[in-house]
Each structure stands twice: as C-alpha cells, then as structure tokens.
Amino acid sequence: MMVVLSPVTATITRCWGGKYSLIIGAVVLGLSYVLRVGDIELPTLEAFHDIYWIAAAAGLFSAFAAVFIPSSRRQEANRTHTGNDVIIHGHVRDAPGRPARSAVTTLLTDTGEEVDWSRVEPDGSYSLVLPGPVVYQRITNADGYQPRAELVRIDKPGAYDVELGPRLELTGLVRLEGRPVSDASITVTTASGEVELTTTAGPDGRFAVRLGVTGRHVVSVIDPSTGASRSCHVVVLGSVAPLVVDLEPVSALTVDA
C-alpha cells in the first residue's frame, strides 16, 4: 500500500455542504492535503482543522455584519397593555366594496401618539389592539388611493370596517394653439422611466387616468397627426387639479436614419 500526498480537491468541498462550501473549498485549496490510500482519497486531519476555523470565521463575520445591516421589518409601536385593552377588527374596502390588498391602517391618540397599526390581509381584513374605549385618529393609506384621515370613537371590541378614500386620478385637457386635440397619445411614466399607463384623449381633448401610486410622474403627450408634443412633471399626493397640456407645434417631423 502506497501513501501519496496531493493537493486538496473537491472532496473537501463535498464534506461541507451549504452556502460556505465554495468559499471553504477555495480557501483550503493549497493549504491542506488529502491522504491517498490506493485509489481512495481521504482528507487529512489538517484539512478538517483548516475547514473548521474557516467556517467559524465565516459565521462570526455573518453575525458581525447582521448587527450593522438594518432590518427591513417595521418596528412595532411602543405601547403598554392594560386590562382594559380593546381588540377590534374589520375590513378595508374601496367605495364599490372591493377589498384593499395593500392598505395600512394606523390609529393614533387625539394628541398624535401612535397606538397600533395593521397591514391588511389579502382579503382586506385587519385587527388592532387598543388601550381602551376612546376617540382615536384613524389614518388609512393604500396604493392607488388618496390617504384618508378621520376621527373615530371606539366604544367596545368588535368589527369596524374602513372605506378607502377616492382613487388617485389624473385628469386633463390636451390643446394645440388653443384648440382641443382629439386622439392625442398620452403616456404616464415614473421618474425613472418605467411606463405606468397609456391612453388616448377623447374627441374633446380630455383624458382621465387612474394612477397606481403617489409621487412624481412624467406625463408625455403627442399628437400623431401633427407631431406636436409636450412632457411635464406632475406630483400626485392626493387630489390634483385638472392638467392643461398645451402642445408645442413643430414645423416638420424629424426621422433618424
């Protein structure tokens, strides 16, 4: 029987599965050796010794990094529970009665201190724990809807349904030299360039579109028949006054060869 020392191979890596296997195999390469007995390769004690310390160092590094990487989870409100806690539940729906799948409901005291909040379930349901029956501020927000704030009196545990505010909507009028432009092409994009929606102006030059999120949008309008166009930034945080888009005429269309 002949014993030969050779550089460590993927045999070491296979001994340690998981996310650190490639790192361990790469670092141990050249540092340890395998013991070959006939046609069988066996890791030496030094190889396992190196792997142990490398894995331990990787674990310590992961734990150290986790301390400084902020969590994506929202912190719960600091609240003191008493024997008078009131548990309420209900559903968040829009005006036609459809459940809101992305809504968040927050309750505050009359002085503005946060009491509890809830992100709705896929069926629009929510639940909150309150310190007792009293008048609260209720703020409800959902993608595609105007936020809504109201005062509500919570007298006892039970169901308290919430109706969302109006849909986020952008309306406007397209004109060219003071006259309405029919069939103008309207495109709404985000500030980073993603297309949100497209529509066409009506015979009277008017348009109305529903937006999915609040924030800054870019509205671009082109009249296919004349080539007149215009783009503008619109910030939508709630209700917005109708937008008047006066197109800029062009003498001739420019086509890039």
C-alpha positions in Angstrom: 0.0 0.0 0.0 1.4 3.4 -1.0 0.5 6.7 0.7 0.7 9.9 -1.5 0.1 13.5 -0.5 -1.6 15.6 -3.3 -3.4 19.0 -3.4 -6.9 19.0 -1.9 -9.7 18.5 -4.4 -13.4 18.9 -4.5 -13.6 16.0 -2.0 -13.1 18.6 0.8 -15.8 20.8 -0.6 -18.3 18.0 -0.7 -17.7 17.3 3.0 -19.1 20.8 3.8 -22.4 21.4 2.0 -24.3 24.7 2.2 -23.5 28.3 1.3 -20.0 28.2 2.6 -18.8 25.2 0.6 -17.3 27.1 -2.3 -15.6 29.6 -0.1 -14.2 26.9 2.1 -13.0 24.8 -0.8 -11.3 27.8 -2.4 -9.5 28.9 0.7 -8.5 25.5 1.8 -7.1 24.8 -1.7 -3.3 24.8 -1.4 -3.4 24.9 2.4 -4.3 21.3 3.1 -3.8 17.9 1.6 -5.6 14.6 1.1 -4.3 11.3 2.0 -4.5 8.8 -0.9 -4.7 5.2 0.0 -4.6 3.2 -3.2 -7.4 4.7 -5.3 -9.2 6.3 -2.3 -8.7 9.9 -1.3 -9.2 10.7 2.4 -9.0 14.2 4.0 -6.1 14.6 6.4 -6.7 15.9 10.0 -5.0 19.2 8.9 -7.7 19.7 6.2 -10.6 19.3 8.7 -8.7 21.6 11.1 -8.4 24.4 8.4 -12.1 23.9 7.4 -13.3 24.3 11.0 -11.5 27.6 11.6 -12.6 29.0 8.2 -16.2 28.1 8.8 -16.0 29.6 12.3 -14.6 32.8 10.9 -17.3 32.9 8.2 -20.0 32.5 10.9 -18.5 35.3 13.1 -18.4 37.6 10.0 -22.0 36.9 9.2 -23.1 37.7 12.8 -21.0 40.9 12.8 -22.5 42.1 9.5 -26.0 41.4 10.7 -25.5 43.8 13.6 -24.9 46.7 11.2 -27.4 45.9 8.4 -30.7 47.5 9.2 -33.8 45.3 9.3 -36.5 45.7 6.7 -39.2 45.0 9.3 -41.1 47.8 10.7 -40.7 48.3 14.4 -43.9 47.9 16.4 -45.2 50.9 18.3 -44.2 51.2 21.9 -47.4 50.6 23.8 -48.3 49.5 27.3 -51.1 46.9 27.5 -53.6 47.0 30.4 -56.6 45.0 31.5 -58.8 47.4 29.5 -57.3 46.5 26.1 -59.9 46.6 23.3 -59.3 44.3 20.3 -61.1 45.5 17.1 -61.1 44.0 13.6 -62.7 44.7 10.3 -62.2 45.0 6.5 -60.7 47.8 4.4 -62.6 48.3 1.2 -63.0 50.8 -1.6 -66.2 52.7 -2.4 -67.6 49.8 -4.6 -66.9 47.3 -1.8 -63.8 45.7 -3.2 -61.1 44.6 -0.6 -57.9 46.6 -0.4 -54.9 44.3 -0.5 -52.2 46.8 0.1 -53.7 49.1 2.7 -52.3 50.1 6.1 -54.5 51.3 8.9 -52.9 53.3 11.8 -54.6 54.5 14.9 -53.3 57.4 17.0 -54.4 59.2 20.1 -56.0 62.6 19.9 -52.6 64.1 20.6 -50.9 62.2 17.7 -49.2 59.4 19.6 -49.2 56.1 17.7 -51.3 53.4 19.3 -51.3 50.5 16.9 -51.2 49.8 13.1 -52.0 46.9 10.9 -51.3 45.9 7.3 -54.3 44.2 5.8 -54.5 40.6 4.8 -55.2 39.6 1.2 -58.9 39.6 1.9 -58.7 43.2 3.2 -59.1 42.2 6.9 -57.2 43.8 9.7 -57.0 43.8 13.5 -55.8 46.2 16.1 -55.2 46.2 19.9 -56.2 49.5 21.6 -55.6 50.6 25.3 -59.3 51.3 25.8 -62.5 52.9 24.5 -61.9 56.4 23.4 -61.8 58.7 20.3 -58.9 57.9 18.0 -57.4 59.3 14.8 -57.6 56.7 12.1 -55.3 57.0 9.0 -55.7 54.7 6.1 -53.5 54.5 3.1 -53.3 52.2 0.1 -51.6 52.2 -3.3 -53.8 53.9 -5.9 -56.0 55.7 -3.4 -55.9 59.1 -1.7 -55.0 58.7 2.0 -57.8 59.2 4.4 -57.7 60.6 8.0 -60.7 60.7 10.3 -61.8 60.7 14.0 -63.5 57.5 15.1 -65.0 56.5 18.5 -64.1 53.0 19.6 -66.6 52.1 22.4 -66.1 48.3 22.6 -64.5 45.4 20.9 -66.0 44.4 17.6 -66.0 44.9 13.8 -65.1 48.4 12.4 -64.9 48.5 8.7 -62.9 51.1 6.9 -63.7 52.7 3.5 -60.8 54.0 1.4 -60.5 57.5 0.1 -61.1 58.3 -3.6 -58.9 56.7 -6.3 -55.8 58.6 -7.4 -56.9 60.1 -10.7 -55.2 62.4 -13.1 -57.5 64.4 -15.5 -56.6 66.9 -18.1 -57.1 68.6 -21.4 -54.8 68.5 -24.5 -54.7 71.6 -26.7 -52.8 72.9 -29.7 -52.9 76.6 -30.4 -55.8 76.9 -28.0 -57.9 74.2 -29.7 -58.7 70.7 -28.2 -56.7 67.9 -29.7 -58.6 64.6 -30.2 -56.9 61.2 -30.3 -53.7 62.6 -28.7 -51.4 59.8 -27.3 -50.8 60.2 -23.6 -48.2 58.2 -21.7 -47.5 58.3 -18.0 -44.1 57.1 -16.7 -42.3 57.1 -13.4 -39.4 59.4 -12.7 -37.0 56.5 -13.5 -38.6 55.9 -16.9 -40.9 52.9 -16.3 -44.2 53.1 -18.3 -47.2 53.2 -15.9 -50.0 53.5 -18.4 -51.0 54.9 -21.8 -54.3 56.3 -23.0 -55.8 58.4 -25.7 -57.6 61.8 -25.4 -61.3 61.9 -26.3 -62.9 63.9 -29.1 -63.0 66.9 -26.8 -59.3 66.6 -26.0 -60.0 65.5 -22.4 -58.5 62.4 -20.7 -58.7 60.7 -17.3 -56.3 58.0 -15.9 -56.0 56.2 -12.6 -52.6 56.1 -11.0 -51.2 53.2 -9.0 -49.0 55.1 -6.6 -48.4 58.6 -5.3 -45.3 60.6 -6.1 -43.8 62.2 -9.1 -45.0 61.2 -12.6 -44.0 62.3 -16.1 -46.9 62.9 -18.5 -45.9 62.9 -22.2 -48.4 63.9 -24.9 -48.0 63.6 -28.7 -50.5 64.5 -31.4 -49.9 61.8 -34.1 -51.4 63.9 -36.9 -49.1 67.0 -36.4 -46.2 65.7 -34.4 -46.8 68.4 -31.7 -45.8 67.2 -28.3 -45.1 68.1 -24.7 -43.9 66.5 -21.5 -44.3 67.7 -17.9 -43.7 66.6 -14.3 -46.7 66.1 -12.1 -46.5 65.4 -8.4 -49.6 63.4 -7.1 -50.1 63.1 -3.4 -53.8 63.3 -3.3 -56.4 65.1 -5.3 -54.9 67.0 -8.3 -56.4 69.9 -10.3 -57.1 69.1 -14.0 -54.0 69.3 -16.1 -53.9 71.5 -19.2 -51.3 70.4 -21.7 -50.6 72.9 -24.4 -48.7 71.1 -27.1 -45.6 72.7 -28.8 -46.1 72.7 -32.6 -43.3 71.5 -34.9 -42.5 72.6 -38.4 -41.6 69.1 -39.6 -41.1 65.7 -38.2 -37.5 64.6 -37.8 -36.7 60.9 -38.6 -33.4 59.5 -37.6 -31.8 57.4 -40.3 
